[in-house]
Amino acid sequence: MNFLACEGDWSVGAAGEPLCTGTLVSLTQEEMQALYGSALTWDDVAELQGEAIALFAVVFGFLVLKKALKR
């Protein structure tokens, strides 16, 4: 799989199209991994899922408590 990168800055045109102020280059998956690191491991995914669930529980609990105290 190839990826399109910009050796410069990305900007947005008048119609919402992406514009590259530098040179467009094509990178392979291996080049992307070398430049930006590898993908998430399954351990990383499990940890992020746990943190997202904990955040949801805290926010949900806060909203329930707020509604209960309002009465």
C-alpha positions in Angstrom: 0.0 0.0 0.0 1.3 3.4 -0.9 0.6 6.7 0.9 0.7 10.3 -0.4 2.7 12.7 1.7 3.6 16.4 1.3 7.1 17.7 1.8 5.7 21.0 3.0 2.4 22.1 4.6 -1.1 20.9 3.9 -3.7 23.7 3.5 -7.3 23.8 2.5 -8.5 25.5 -0.7 -11.6 27.6 -1.3 -13.7 24.6 -2.2 -12.4 22.5 0.7 -9.9 20.6 -1.3 -6.5 19.7 0.3 -3.5 21.6 -1.1 0.2 20.8 -0.7 2.5 23.9 -0.5 5.5 21.7 -1.1 6.2 18.6 -3.2 4.0 15.5 -3.2 5.8 12.2 -2.6 4.7 8.6 -2.5 5.7 6.5 0.5 5.4 2.7 0.9 4.0 1.2 4.1 7.5 0.2 5.2 8.8 3.8 4.7 5.8 5.1 6.8 6.6 2.7 9.6 10.3 3.7 9.5 9.3 7.4 9.7 6.4 7.3 12.1 6.8 4.1 14.1 4.8 0.9 14.1 1.1 0.5 14.6 -0.6 -0.2 17.9 -0.1 -3.6 19.5 -3.1 -5.5 20.9 -1.8 -4.7 24.4 -2.0 -1.0 23.5 -5.5 -1.5 22.1 -6.7 -3.2 25.3 -5.2 -0.5 27.4 -6.8 2.3 25.4 -10.2 0.5 25.5 -10.0 0.2 29.2 -9.2 3.9 29.6 -12.0 4.9 27.2 -14.5 2.8 29.2 -13.3 4.3 32.5 -13.7 7.8 31.0 -17.2 7.0 29.8 -18.2 5.6 33.2 -16.9 8.7 35.0 -18.7 11.1 32.7 -21.9 9.0 32.8 -21.7 8.9 36.6 -21.2 12.6 36.8 -24.2 13.3 34.6 -26.4 10.9 36.7 -25.2 12.5 39.9 -25.8 16.0 38.5 -29.4 15.0 37.5 -30.1 13.4 40.8 -28.9 16.4 42.8 -31.0 18.8 40.6 -34.3 17.4 41.9 
